[in-house]
Amino acid sequence: MDSEGKPIEENQIEEYNAALQLLFYEGQIAWQMNLLFIGLNVGIGAVIGGFINEIVENRISLSIFSIFGLIINVAWLGTFRRNNKYYHFRMAQARNAEPKEWKLLRKRGYKFSKGFKIIIDEKGLDSNDKSHKLTWFEKRASNKYAIGVSIWFFIIGFISLLAICIYSYFTCICSMSSPK
Protein backbone atom coordinates (compact mmCIF):
# COMPACT_ATOMS: atom_id res chain seq x y z
CA MET A 1 0.00 0.00 0.00
CA ASP A 2 1.17 3.49 -0.74
CA SER A 3 0.80 6.55 1.50
CA GLU A 4 -2.76 7.05 0.25
CA GLY A 5 -3.80 3.47 0.99
CA LYS A 6 -3.74 2.38 -2.67
CA PRO A 7 -2.09 -0.93 -3.53
CA ILE A 8 1.27 -0.75 -5.23
CA GLU A 9 1.01 -2.38 -8.65
CA GLU A 10 2.76 -5.72 -9.04
CA ASN A 11 4.46 -4.69 -12.29
CA GLN A 12 5.92 -1.66 -10.49
CA ILE A 13 7.47 -3.94 -7.88
CA GLU A 14 8.76 -6.30 -10.61
CA GLU A 15 10.38 -3.38 -12.43
CA TYR A 16 11.98 -2.23 -9.20
CA ASN A 17 13.30 -5.74 -8.45
CA ALA A 18 14.70 -6.03 -11.98
CA ALA A 19 16.41 -2.65 -11.59
CA LEU A 20 17.93 -3.78 -8.28
CA GLN A 21 19.20 -7.00 -9.85
CA LEU A 22 20.91 -5.00 -12.61
CA LEU A 23 22.40 -2.71 -9.98
CA PHE A 24 23.81 -5.67 -8.04
CA TYR A 25 25.15 -7.16 -11.26
CA GLU A 26 26.99 -3.95 -12.19
CA GLY A 27 28.52 -3.81 -8.70
CA GLN A 28 29.76 -7.40 -8.96
CA ILE A 29 31.24 -6.84 -12.41
CA ALA A 30 33.09 -3.76 -11.18
CA TRP A 31 34.65 -5.65 -8.26
CA GLN A 32 35.57 -8.65 -10.42
CA MET A 33 37.36 -6.39 -12.89
CA ASN A 34 39.21 -4.62 -10.09
CA LEU A 35 40.36 -7.96 -8.65
CA LEU A 36 41.60 -9.08 -12.06
CA PHE A 37 43.68 -5.94 -12.54
CA ILE A 38 45.02 -6.03 -8.99
CA GLY A 39 46.16 -9.61 -9.62
CA LEU A 40 47.90 -8.57 -12.84
CA ASN A 41 49.66 -5.72 -11.04
CA VAL A 42 50.82 -8.03 -8.25
CA GLY A 43 52.24 -10.42 -10.85
CA ILE A 44 54.05 -7.65 -12.69
CA GLY A 45 55.28 -6.26 -9.38
CA ALA A 46 56.70 -9.63 -8.40
CA VAL A 47 58.60 -9.93 -11.68
CA ILE A 48 59.87 -6.36 -11.46
CA GLY A 49 60.88 -6.91 -7.84
CA GLY A 50 63.18 -9.69 -9.00
CA PHE A 51 64.89 -7.30 -11.43
CA ILE A 52 65.30 -4.29 -9.14
CA ASN A 53 68.71 -5.33 -7.78
CA GLU A 54 70.02 -5.75 -11.31
CA ILE A 55 68.35 -2.72 -12.94
CA VAL A 56 71.26 -1.91 -15.23
CA GLU A 57 71.56 -5.43 -16.61
CA ASN A 58 67.83 -5.92 -17.07
CA ARG A 59 66.68 -2.51 -18.27
CA ILE A 60 65.16 -3.95 -21.48
CA SER A 61 63.11 -6.48 -19.50
CA LEU A 62 62.09 -3.81 -17.01
CA SER A 63 61.13 -1.49 -19.88
CA ILE A 64 58.96 -4.20 -21.40
CA PHE A 65 57.26 -4.93 -18.06
CA SER A 66 56.78 -1.21 -17.46
CA ILE A 67 55.10 -0.77 -20.82
CA PHE A 68 52.99 -3.88 -20.15
CA GLY A 69 52.04 -2.45 -16.73
CA LEU A 70 51.10 0.90 -18.27
CA ILE A 71 48.89 -0.78 -20.85
CA ILE A 72 47.19 -2.89 -18.18
CA ASN A 73 46.59 0.10 -15.94
CA VAL A 74 45.25 2.31 -18.72
CA ALA A 75 42.85 -0.55 -19.56
CA TRP A 76 41.98 -0.79 -15.86
CA LEU A 77 41.30 2.93 -15.70
CA GLY A 78 39.03 2.67 -18.72
CA THR A 79 37.03 -0.29 -17.39
CA PHE A 80 36.90 1.32 -13.94
CA ARG A 81 35.41 4.52 -15.34
CA ARG A 82 33.01 2.59 -17.59
CA ASN A 83 31.84 0.36 -14.73
CA ASN A 84 31.26 3.42 -12.57
CA LYS A 85 29.11 4.98 -15.28
CA TYR A 86 27.08 1.77 -15.58
CA TYR A 87 26.70 1.56 -11.81
CA HIS A 88 25.44 5.14 -11.59
CA PHE A 89 23.10 4.51 -14.52
CA ARG A 90 21.68 1.37 -12.86
CA MET A 91 21.31 3.21 -9.55
CA ALA A 92 19.36 5.97 -11.30
CA GLN A 93 17.16 3.32 -12.96
CA ALA A 94 16.52 1.66 -9.59
CA ARG A 95 15.68 5.02 -7.98
CA ASN A 96 13.32 5.80 -10.84
CA ALA A 97 11.64 2.37 -10.65
CA GLU A 98 11.23 2.50 -6.88
CA PRO A 99 7.62 3.08 -5.85
CA LYS A 100 7.28 6.74 -4.94
CA GLU A 101 6.13 5.92 -1.39
CA TRP A 102 9.24 3.95 -0.56
CA LYS A 103 12.26 5.75 0.84
CA LEU A 104 15.03 3.24 0.19
CA LEU A 105 16.97 4.55 -2.81
CA ARG A 106 15.01 7.50 -4.12
CA LYS A 107 15.05 9.58 -0.97
CA ARG A 108 17.08 8.27 1.95
CA GLY A 109 19.75 6.34 0.05
CA TYR A 110 20.45 9.15 -2.38
CA LYS A 111 20.55 11.86 0.28
CA PHE A 112 22.74 9.72 2.58
CA SER A 113 25.26 9.10 -0.24
CA LYS A 114 25.44 12.87 -0.82
CA GLY A 115 26.33 13.48 2.84
CA PHE A 116 22.99 14.60 4.22
CA LYS A 117 21.84 13.52 7.66
CA ILE A 118 19.05 10.94 7.51
CA ILE A 119 16.63 10.35 10.35
CA ILE A 120 14.79 7.04 10.42
CA ASP A 121 12.09 7.61 12.99
CA GLU A 122 10.55 4.16 13.12
CA LYS A 123 9.11 2.56 16.20
CA GLY A 124 11.35 -0.01 17.84
CA LEU A 125 14.66 1.56 16.80
CA ASP A 126 16.98 2.68 19.55
CA SER A 127 18.52 6.13 19.33
CA ASN A 128 21.76 4.87 17.72
CA ASP A 129 19.80 3.49 14.75
CA LYS A 130 17.73 6.60 14.03
CA SER A 131 20.27 9.20 12.91
CA HIS A 132 22.73 8.47 10.09
CA LYS A 133 25.29 10.69 8.38
CA LEU A 134 28.63 10.15 6.70
CA THR A 135 31.51 12.13 8.17
CA TRP A 136 33.58 14.39 5.93
CA PHE A 137 36.25 11.69 5.68
CA GLU A 138 33.80 8.83 5.06
CA LYS A 139 32.10 10.79 2.30
CA ARG A 140 35.41 11.30 0.50
CA ALA A 141 36.83 7.84 1.21
CA SER A 142 34.55 6.02 -1.19
CA ASN A 143 35.59 2.78 -2.87
CA LYS A 144 35.47 4.57 -6.20
CA TYR A 145 37.90 7.26 -5.05
CA ALA A 146 40.29 4.80 -3.38
CA ILE A 147 40.50 2.56 -6.44
CA GLY A 148 40.89 5.55 -8.76
CA VAL A 149 43.81 6.85 -6.68
CA SER A 150 45.38 3.37 -6.66
CA ILE A 151 45.16 3.11 -10.44
CA TRP A 152 46.84 6.49 -10.88
CA PHE A 153 49.63 5.49 -8.46
CA PHE A 154 50.24 2.34 -10.51
CA ILE A 155 50.32 4.38 -13.73
CA ILE A 156 52.74 6.94 -12.23
CA GLY A 157 54.88 4.10 -10.85
CA PHE A 158 55.16 2.37 -14.23
CA ILE A 159 55.91 5.66 -15.99
CA SER A 160 58.62 6.37 -13.41
CA LEU A 161 60.12 2.91 -13.80
CA LEU A 162 60.10 3.26 -17.58
CA ALA A 163 61.78 6.69 -17.28
CA ILE A 164 64.47 5.19 -15.01
CA CYS A 165 65.08 2.39 -17.52
CA ILE A 166 65.33 4.81 -20.43
CA TYR A 167 67.63 7.12 -18.47
CA SER A 168 69.80 4.16 -17.44
CA TYR A 169 69.93 2.91 -21.03
CA PHE A 170 71.03 6.28 -22.43
CA THR A 171 73.51 6.81 -19.60
CA CYS A 172 75.05 3.45 -20.39
CA ILE A 173 75.23 4.23 -24.14
CA CYS A 174 76.75 7.66 -23.48
CA SER A 175 79.37 6.23 -21.15
CA MET A 176 80.36 3.58 -23.71
CA SER A 177 80.62 6.10 -26.56
CA SER A 178 82.53 8.77 -24.64
CA PRO A 179 86.29 8.93 -25.36
CA LYS A 180 88.54 7.58 -22.67
N, C-alpha and C positions, 0 to 999 in steps of 0.2 A: 504494500500500500504506500502511496505517496503521501505528502504532507496534507493533501486535501481529502484523503481517504479513498482515492481511486486506486484500483489495482494497477500495478506496473505490468506492462505488456510482456508476454513471454519472449517475443522476438527481440525486444529491447534488452532483456537480460542475456539472451543468446549472443547478441551483437557485442555486448559488454564483455562477456566471457571470452569470445573469440578475440577481441582486442587485447584482453589481458594475456591470453596464450601467445599472441604474436609479440607482445611486450616481453614476456619471459623468454621467448625464443631468441629475440634480439640480444637480450642480456647474456644468455648462455653463449651465443656465437661470439660476442665481444670478448668474453673471458677466455674462451677456447683459443681464439686468435692470439690474445696476449700471452697465454701460456706457451703456445708454439714459438712465438718470437723470443720469449725469455729463454726458452730451451736452446734455441739457435745461438743466442748471444752467449749463453754459458759455455756452449761447445766451442765457439770461436774464441772466447776468453781463455779457455783451458789450453787451446792450441797456441795462442799468442803468449800465454804465460810461460810455456815451454821454450819459447824463442827469446824472451826478454833478456836473459843473461848473455845471449850471443847475438845481439841486435845487429852488429856490423856484418857478421857472416851471413845472416839470414834476412837481410833487408828486402830481398825480392819476395821471399815467402811472406814476410810480414806485410809488405805492400799489397800482395794478392789478398791476404786475409783481411786487411783493412778495407780494401775496395769491396770485398764480399760483405763485410760487416756493414759498410755504408749502404750498399744496395738493400740488404735485409732490413736495415732500420728505416730507410726511406719507404720501403714497402710496408713496414709496420706502421709508420706514421700515417700513410695513406689509408690502410685498413682501419686503423684506430679512429681516424677522423670520420671515415665512412660509417663505421659501426655506431659512432656517437650520433651521427645524423639520423640513422635508422632508428636508434633507440628513442631519440627525442620525437621523431615522427610517430612511432608506435605509442609513445606516452601521450602525445596529443590526441591520437585516435582513441585511446582508452578513455581519456578525460572526456572527449566528445561523446563517446558511446555510453558513458556512465549515466544512469538515470539521474535526472536533475535534482531529485530529493536526496540522493546519497551524497555523502561528504568525504568519500575516500580519496579519490584522485583529483577531482575537479576543484574542490575547495581546499580542504585541509592539507592534502598531500602536496599540492602545488604551492600553497602559501608557505608551508613548512620548509620545502626545498629552497624557497627564495629567502629564507631567514626570518620570516614572521613568527611571532609567538602564537601558538595554537592552544586553545583551551578546549578540552573535552570534558564537558560538564555532565557526565552520565552518572546515574545512581550506581552505587556499589564500588566506585573507584576511589581509592584513597588519594590524598592530596598530592602525592608524588606522581601519580598517573594522570593528573588532570592538565597540568601545564607543560608544554613542550616547546623548546626553541633551540636552534643550533647556535653555538657560540660563534664568535667571529672566526676563530681558528677552525672549528668544525665545518663551517660553511665553505671556507677556502680549501680545506684539506679533502676535497672530494677524490674519489677513485680516478675520475677522468683527469683531474689536474695532476695527481701524483704519477700516473702512467705517462701522461704527456711530458712531464719534466724528465722522467726516466728515459724516454725515447730520445729527447734532445741531448741528454748527457751522453748516451751511447753514440749518437751521431757526432757530437763534438769530440768524444774520445777517439773514434775511428779517424776523424779528420786529423786530429793531432798526431796520432800514430803514423798515419800516412805522411804527414808533413815531416815528422822525424826521420822516417825511412828515406824520403826524397832528399832531405838535407844531408843525411848520412851518406847516401849514394853519391851526391855531387861533391861532398867534401872528400870522399875517398878518390873519386876521379880526379879532382883538382890536385890532391896531394901526389898522385901517381904521375900526373903530367907536368908538375912543376919541376924546373931544373934543380939539380942537386949541386 
